[in-house]
Amino acid sequence: MAAYVKFQQFVEDLGLKLHDLNTDQFMVYLTNNAPSVSADAVLADLVGITEENGYAAADILNTFSQTGGVGTFAGTDKVWTASGGTFGPFRYAVIRNETQISPLKPLVAYYDYGAEITVQDGYPFTVNFGSNVFTLT
């Protein structure tokens, strides 16, 4: 499974009420640009790969719940299947807030797959969020 890493700005953005983890739309997109946890904060800081051949940024259908003082931000796994050619290369899957009031689309976190990936025509690629994307304790 890919390594999960949150952007530092996301913590401040939560404290400033820039995200509604239950009702805002969060998207996942792919990039081959190495993220900086301290310097990257919005979509323009980390440009994605070309949307083509079955790949486009996608809604993660997020939900947020709290039980016993632990908040859980969950998302639906995203599967893209290359069609009509390949897509990539990419190494990172990045989560951004698509509907936040600012037009800047704040970044949340990314998954590092450890090496470049190019998805071949007819083959799928899945971003697997597991039981949740992250928890707040």
Secondary structure, DSSP 8 states (H G I E B T S, - for coil): --EEEE-HHHHHHHHTT---TTTS-EEEEEE-S---TTT--BGGGS------TT---EE---EEEEETTEEEEE---EEEE--SS-EEEEEEEEEEESSSSSTT-BEEEEEEEEEEEEE-TT-EEEE--TT-SEEE-
